[in-house]
Amino acid sequence: MPDPSTAASAKQLGALRTTYRPDRRPTWSQRPASAKAAGVIGGGAAVVAAVAAVVVATAAAPVAGAALLVVPAGAVALGVAGGRGGRRRPRGGELHFYEHGLVNVGAGRAGPAAVRWDEASVLQDVVRHTRHGSVTRTTYLYTLSAPDGTRTEISGVAGVAGVAGGSGGTERPQEWGRAIQDQVIAAQLPGCTAALQRGETLAFGDVKVSWDGIVATGEPVAWSRLQEIRVKDGLVHLRVGGKWRALTGTAVARIPNHCVFLALAERMRAAARS
């Protein structure tokens, strides 16, 4: 795997803090009993269906059926070997956190991509997948870009029912996802606050923030009128005059640095109401 230190030095990222590895599929012996049982049951069902088809074929044409009988037997052997064999190639790459940014060593031919916290534009798409009302897994996709044209994607999956890791992407996405947000907020929030004090208007996608208030669609909302701001069902909602309304129809997954925007909005709201 390529050495990330060159890319880190070029962006002056400072000292290495931590590294996240590709999330590999566990071997057969590492899988929990429930996952092994599911694989055996699933494979057994396929075999039963195949044998039933052969029985029908044999009844119609004994000679042809005898030849067909070899196929499911071979398939069973291949299935067992595949189930207990090697690892799946991970889709994620190594992710290196430094003092002032990160380097993502992407999978395949993608080279190391370095992005500083103080200049990063982050799009984050976190989706909770449910089945029968229960969350089965959560997928994470972070897209980071920089003014010099650097763009890199980091993905991961957490909470897959019955599987101990090996869901693809980069390991521990809950951890590195939260860390990216925290680091970008810490690096950019002071500058954003200072810009508002100078009378500038900041844009987070179609959301505009000024010293006086916030606006996207409809009338601007003064900070003193904003009672609460939160993300619900993938959209930013405001509570004004005791009533909730969506700030914009744009999903938070498409609002650049929405974590910085939310932190800035909360700081301005609290200051105006104190």
C-alpha positions in Angstrom: 0.0 0.0 0.0 1.4 3.5 -0.9 3.1 5.4 1.9 0.9 8.3 3.0 3.8 10.3 4.6 4.7 12.1 1.4 1.1 13.4 0.9 0.9 14.4 4.5 4.2 16.3 4.3 3.1 18.2 1.2 0.0 19.5 3.1 1.9 20.0 6.3 -0.5 17.9 8.3 1.8 17.4 11.3 2.2 14.4 13.5 0.3 11.1 12.8 -2.5 10.5 15.4 -4.2 7.3 14.4 -4.8 4.9 11.6 -7.9 3.0 10.5 -7.6 -0.2 8.4 -9.8 -1.8 5.7 -12.6 -3.7 7.2 -12.0 -7.3 6.1 -14.3 -10.2 6.0 -13.8 -12.6 9.0 -12.6 -16.1 8.3 -15.0 -19.1 8.8 -13.6 -19.8 12.3 -14.0 -16.1 13.3 -17.7 -15.9 12.4 -20.3 -16.2 15.1 -22.4 -19.3 15.3 -25.5 -17.5 14.1 -23.7 -16.4 10.9 -22.4 -19.9 10.3 -25.8 -21.4 10.8 -27.4 -18.9 8.4 -24.8 -19.9 5.8 -25.4 -23.6 6.3 -29.1 -23.3 6.2 -29.0 -21.0 3.1 -26.7 -23.4 1.3 -28.8 -26.4 2.4 -31.9 -24.8 0.9 -30.1 -24.3 -2.4 -29.0 -27.9 -2.4 -32.5 -29.2 -1.7 -33.9 -27.2 -4.5 -31.2 -28.4 -6.9 -31.7 -32.1 -5.9 -35.5 -31.7 -6.3 -34.9 -30.4 -9.8 -32.7 -33.4 -10.6 -35.3 -35.8 -9.3 -37.9 -34.4 -11.6 -35.5 -34.5 -14.5 -34.5 -38.1 -13.7 -38.2 -39.2 -13.7 -38.6 -37.7 -17.2 -35.2 -38.8 -18.6 -33.2 -41.2 -16.4 -30.0 -40.9 -18.4 -30.0 -37.2 -18.6 -30.9 -37.0 -14.9 -27.9 -39.2 -14.0 -25.6 -36.7 -15.7 -27.3 -33.8 -14.1 -26.8 -35.3 -10.6 -23.1 -34.5 -10.9 -23.8 -30.8 -11.0 -25.3 -30.2 -7.6 -22.8 -32.5 -5.9 -20.0 -30.4 -7.4 -21.8 -27.2 -6.5 -22.1 -28.3 -2.8 -18.3 -28.9 -2.7 -17.6 -25.5 -4.2 -20.0 -23.9 -1.8 -18.3 -25.3 1.3 -14.9 -24.4 0.0 -16.0 -20.9 -0.8 -17.8 -20.5 2.6 -14.7 -21.5 4.5 -12.1 -20.1 2.2 -10.2 -16.8 1.8 -11.2 -13.3 2.6 -13.2 -10.9 0.4 -11.2 -8.0 -1.0 -12.0 -5.0 1.2 -13.6 -2.0 -0.6 -12.0 0.5 1.9 -8.5 1.8 2.2 -6.3 2.9 5.0 -7.3 6.2 6.7 -4.6 8.1 8.5 -5.5 10.9 10.9 -2.9 13.7 11.4 -2.8 16.7 13.6 -4.0 19.1 10.8 -5.8 16.7 8.4 -6.1 13.2 7.0 -4.7 11.1 4.3 -7.0 8.5 2.6 -5.2 5.7 0.9 -8.0 4.6 -1.3 -8.7 1.1 -2.6 -7.6 0.0 -6.0 -5.5 2.4 -8.1 -6.5 5.5 -6.2 -3.4 7.2 -4.7 -3.2 8.9 -1.3 -5.4 11.9 -1.0 -4.5 14.5 1.7 -7.0 17.1 3.0 -6.5 19.7 5.7 -9.1 20.2 8.4 -9.1 24.0 8.0 -9.9 23.9 4.2 -12.0 20.7 4.0 -15.4 20.7 2.4 -17.3 17.7 3.7 -20.4 15.9 2.5 -21.6 13.2 4.8 -24.3 10.7 4.0 -25.2 8.5 7.0 -28.1 6.1 6.4 -29.7 3.7 9.0 -31.2 0.7 7.3 -34.1 -1.0 9.0 -36.0 -4.3 8.7 -39.2 -4.9 10.5 -38.7 -1.7 12.5 -35.2 -2.6 13.7 -31.9 -1.1 12.5 -29.9 -3.7 10.8 -26.9 -1.7 9.7 -25.7 1.9 9.2 -23.8 3.0 6.1 -21.4 5.9 6.1 -20.1 7.8 3.1 -17.9 10.9 3.6 -16.8 12.9 0.6 -14.0 15.4 1.3 -12.7 18.0 -1.1 -10.1 20.8 -0.9 -9.5 24.0 -2.9 -6.7 22.5 -4.8 -9.1 20.0 -6.4 -8.4 17.0 -4.2 -11.5 14.9 -3.7 -11.7 11.6 -1.8 -14.4 9.3 -0.5 -14.4 7.3 2.7 -17.0 4.6 3.4 -17.9 2.1 6.0 -20.7 -0.1 7.4 -21.5 -0.6 11.1 -23.9 -2.8 13.0 -24.4 -5.6 10.5 -26.7 -8.1 12.2 -25.0 -11.5 12.9 -21.6 -10.5 11.4 -18.6 -9.5 13.4 -17.0 -7.0 11.1 -16.1 -7.6 7.5 -18.9 -5.4 6.0 -16.6 -3.5 3.7 -15.2 0.0 3.7 -12.9 1.3 6.4 -13.2 -0.1 10.0 -15.0 1.7 12.8 -16.9 4.3 10.7 -18.8 5.6 13.8 -15.4 6.6 15.3 -13.7 8.2 12.3 -17.0 9.8 11.1 -17.4 11.6 14.4 -13.7 12.5 14.4 -13.9 14.1 11.0 -16.8 16.3 12.1 -15.1 17.3 15.4 -11.8 18.2 13.7 -13.4 20.2 10.9 -15.6 22.1 13.4 -12.6 22.9 15.6 -10.6 24.1 12.7 -13.2 26.2 10.9 -15.7 27.4 13.5 -13.6 30.3 14.8 -12.9 31.6 11.3 -16.6 31.4 10.4 -17.6 33.3 13.6 -15.0 36.0 12.8 -16.3 36.3 9.2 -19.8 37.0 10.5 -18.5 39.6 12.9 -16.9 41.4 9.9 -20.3 41.5 8.2 -19.7 38.7 5.7 -22.4 36.2 4.7 -21.4 32.5 4.6 -23.0 29.9 2.3 -23.4 26.3 3.1 -25.0 25.1 -0.1 -28.3 27.0 -0.5 -28.3 28.0 3.2 -27.0 31.5 3.9 -25.8 32.6 7.4 -25.1 36.2 8.4 -24.6 38.1 11.7 -28.4 38.9 11.7 -29.8 35.5 11.0 -30.3 32.5 8.7 -32.1 32.0 5.4 -32.5 29.4 2.7 -36.0 29.4 1.3 -38.7 31.9 2.5 -38.1 34.7 4.9 -34.9 35.1 6.9 -35.0 34.0 10.5 -33.3 36.3 13.1 -31.1 34.5 15.6 -33.2 35.9 18.4 -36.3 34.2 17.1 -34.7 30.8 16.6 -35.7 28.6 19.5 -34.1 25.3 18.3 -32.4 23.8 15.3 -32.0 20.1 14.6 -31.8 17.5 11.8 -34.9 15.3 11.4 -35.6 12.8 8.6 -32.5 14.0 6.7 -33.5 17.7 6.7 -32.6 20.7 8.8 -35.6 21.9 10.8 -36.1 25.2 12.8 -38.4 25.9 15.7 -39.6 29.4 15.4 -42.6 30.7 17.5 -43.1 27.2 18.9 -43.6 25.7 15.4 -41.2 23.4 13.5 -40.5 23.9 9.8 -37.9 22.7 7.3 -35.2 25.3 6.6 -34.7 23.9 3.1 -35.7 20.9 1.0 -32.0 20.1 0.4 -31.0 17.0 2.4 -28.2 17.4 4.9 -26.2 14.9 2.8 -25.9 17.6 0.1 -25.1 20.5 2.4 -21.3 21.1 2.5 -19.9 21.2 6.0 -23.3 20.9 7.5 -21.7 20.0 10.8 -19.9 23.4 10.9 -23.2 25.1 9.9 -25.1 23.5 12.8 -22.3 24.4 15.3 -22.2 28.0 14.0 -26.0 28.3 14.0 -26.2 27.0 17.6 -23.5 29.4 18.7 -25.2 32.4 17.1 -28.6 31.3 18.5 -27.4 31.0 22.0 -25.5 34.3 21.9 -28.6 36.1 20.6 -30.9 34.7 23.3 -28.5 35.1 26.3 
